[in-house]
Amino acid sequence: MSSRLISVLQNYYPLFLEGVWGTLWISAVVVLFGSLLGGLFALGKMSSKKFITVPVNLLTEIIRGTPILLQLFFFSFGLSQISPIAFKEEVWIILALILNSSAYVAEVIRSGINAVNKGQFEAAKSLGLSNKDMMVKIILPQAVKNILPALGNEFIMMVKETSLAAFFFIPSLMTSESIVSGITYARTETLIITGLLYLMITVPLSQLVQRYERKLAQNDK
């Protein structure tokens, strides 16, 4: 099997590299825009106005409570049919991933903000700071140390979740695996290669996140 595995890798490595690139850029785009949207959702969750908190909480609960694959199919075969804007299927899949990521990022940001000592809120208000200045100058800089490691983990999770894009033939590692295995009929070998490539991406990222968390823990001492 080892000789066949090497042969598959030698002959089809450009396709695997294309899949690696597709996985990385989709993950980066999803986490970037998912973080921005998640930040807005987090602020909505923390709003004192019920007409904001109720729909935001409902939307995030629906997203977190349904399978991501269902959401991908809903965007690809549902919203795409009724939308007045004709996006490519790849765009619909990325939009679905962004929305899914934003629901989890919203909880990350909300938890990070809530973890800041309540005395900081009271001190900021006693200085006469507006809510905006309080969040930007006092609360968010302290919440970042709780938020960034979780966002790093969200990126790692998204690298793996892009594998679902293979159902729609969006460029990703699993899409490359499907193509190569369909050509070579070497399913075991292509799965092993794909798994190793995923590990080559996720393990270093996990190490970076853990290193950052340890550094933050040392700074807190």
C-alpha positions in Angstrom: 0.0 0.0 0.0 2.9 2.4 0.8 4.2 2.3 -2.8 0.7 3.0 -4.1 0.3 5.8 -1.7 3.5 7.4 -2.8 2.5 7.0 -6.4 -0.8 8.7 -5.9 0.9 11.6 -4.0 3.5 12.0 -6.8 1.0 12.0 -9.6 -1.7 14.1 -8.0 0.0 16.4 -5.5 -1.0 19.5 -7.5 -4.7 18.6 -6.9 -4.0 18.1 -3.2 -2.2 21.4 -3.0 -5.1 23.1 -4.7 -7.3 21.5 -2.0 -5.1 22.8 0.8 -5.2 26.3 -0.7 -9.0 26.1 -1.0 -9.4 25.0 2.6 -7.1 27.7 3.9 -8.6 30.6 2.1 -12.2 29.6 2.7 -11.4 29.2 6.4 -9.7 32.5 6.6 -12.5 34.4 4.9 -15.2 32.6 7.0 -13.4 33.3 10.3 -12.7 37.0 9.3 -16.2 37.9 8.3 -17.7 35.5 10.9 -15.8 37.4 13.6 -17.1 40.7 12.4 -20.7 39.5 12.2 -20.3 37.6 15.5 -19.2 40.8 17.1 -22.4 42.5 16.0 -24.4 39.5 17.3 -22.6 39.7 20.6 -23.4 43.4 21.0 -27.0 42.5 20.1 -27.2 39.8 22.7 -25.9 42.3 25.3 -28.3 45.1 24.3 -30.8 46.3 26.8 -33.4 46.6 24.0 -35.6 43.5 23.6 -36.4 44.1 20.0 -32.7 43.6 19.3 -31.9 40.8 21.8 -34.9 38.6 21.0 -34.3 38.2 17.2 -30.5 37.9 17.7 -30.9 35.2 20.3 -33.4 33.4 18.2 -31.2 33.4 15.1 -28.1 32.3 17.0 -30.0 29.5 18.7 -31.4 28.3 15.4 -27.9 28.3 13.9 -26.3 26.6 16.9 -29.1 24.1 17.2 -29.2 22.8 13.6 -26.5 20.8 11.7 -24.1 22.8 9.6 -24.7 20.5 6.7 -28.4 21.3 6.8 -27.6 25.0 6.7 -25.3 24.5 3.7 -28.1 22.7 1.8 -30.6 25.4 2.8 -28.4 28.1 1.5 -27.4 26.2 -1.7 -30.8 24.8 -2.7 -33.2 27.0 -0.8 -32.1 30.7 -0.5 -30.3 30.5 -3.8 -33.6 29.8 -5.5 -35.6 32.7 -4.1 -32.8 35.3 -3.9 -33.0 38.1 -6.4 -29.2 38.1 -6.5 -27.7 35.3 -8.5 -24.6 34.2 -6.6 -22.3 31.3 -7.6 -22.9 28.2 -5.5 -19.4 28.7 -3.9 -20.6 32.1 -2.6 -23.7 30.6 -1.0 -21.6 27.9 0.7 -19.2 30.6 2.1 -22.1 32.7 3.3 -23.6 29.7 5.1 -20.3 29.0 6.8 -19.9 32.7 7.8 -23.3 32.7 9.4 -22.6 29.5 11.2 -19.3 30.7 12.4 -20.7 34.1 13.6 -23.2 32.4 15.9 -20.4 30.6 17.8 -18.1 33.7 17.7 -20.9 35.8 19.2 -20.9 33.5 22.3 -17.1 33.7 22.4 -17.1 37.5 22.4 -20.0 37.7 24.8 -18.3 35.4 27.2 -15.0 37.2 26.9 -16.6 40.5 27.7 -18.6 39.1 30.6 -15.4 37.6 32.0 -14.0 41.1 32.6 -14.2 42.1 36.2 -17.4 44.0 36.9 -15.5 46.6 38.8 -14.0 47.7 35.5 -17.5 48.6 34.2 -18.3 50.5 37.4 -14.9 52.4 37.3 -15.5 53.4 33.6 -19.0 54.7 34.4 -17.7 56.6 37.4 -15.2 58.4 35.1 -18.1 59.5 33.0 -17.2 57.4 29.9 -19.9 56.7 27.3 -20.8 53.1 26.7 -18.9 53.2 23.4 -15.7 54.6 25.0 -16.0 52.2 27.9 -16.1 49.2 25.5 -13.4 50.4 23.2 -10.9 51.8 25.7 -11.5 49.7 28.8 -13.4 46.5 28.3 -12.4 45.1 24.9 -8.7 45.4 25.4 -9.1 43.2 28.5 -11.5 40.9 26.9 -9.2 40.3 23.9 -7.0 37.9 25.9 -10.1 35.7 26.4 -11.4 36.0 22.9 -8.3 35.5 20.7 -7.5 31.9 21.8 -11.1 30.9 21.2 -11.0 32.6 17.7 -7.9 30.5 17.0 -9.8 27.4 17.9 -12.7 28.5 15.7 -10.2 28.8 12.7 -9.0 25.3 13.4 -12.6 24.0 13.6 -13.5 25.8 10.3 -10.5 24.2 8.6 -12.1 20.8 9.4 -15.7 22.0 8.6 -14.7 23.1 5.1 -14.6 19.4 4.3 -18.4 19.6 4.0 -17.9 21.8 1.0 -17.0 18.6 -0.9 -20.7 17.9 -1.1 -21.0 20.9 -3.4 -17.6 20.4 -5.2 -16.2 23.6 -3.7 -12.4 23.6 -3.8 -11.2 22.0 -0.6 -9.1 19.1 0.6 -12.0 16.6 0.7 -13.0 17.8 -2.8 -9.5 17.0 -4.1 -9.7 13.6 -2.3 -13.0 12.8 -4.1 -11.5 13.7 -7.4 -8.3 11.7 -7.0 -10.0 8.7 -5.5 -12.5 8.7 -8.4 -9.6 8.7 -10.9 -7.4 6.2 -9.2 -9.8 4.0 -7.2 -7.3 4.2 -4.4 -9.7 5.4 -1.7 -7.7 4.3 1.3 -4.5 5.9 0.1 -6.2 9.2 -0.8 -8.0 9.3 2.6 -4.6 8.8 4.3 -3.0 11.6 2.3 -5.9 13.9 3.0 -5.8 13.1 6.7 -2.1 13.8 6.9 -2.5 17.1 5.1 -5.3 18.1 7.6 -3.0 17.2 10.4 -0.2 19.3 8.9 -2.5 22.3 9.0 -4.3 21.8 12.3 -1.5 20.6 14.6 0.8 23.6 14.1 -2.3 25.9 14.5 -3.2 24.1 17.7 0.3 24.5 19.0 0.3 28.2 18.3 -3.0 28.7 20.1 -1.8 26.7 23.1 1.5 28.7 23.1 -0.5 31.9 23.1 -2.7 30.7 25.9 0.3 29.8 28.0 1.9 33.2 27.4 -1.3 34.9 28.5 -1.4 32.8 31.6 2.2 33.8 32.5 1.4 37.4 32.0 -1.5 37.1 34.4 0.7 35.9 37.2 
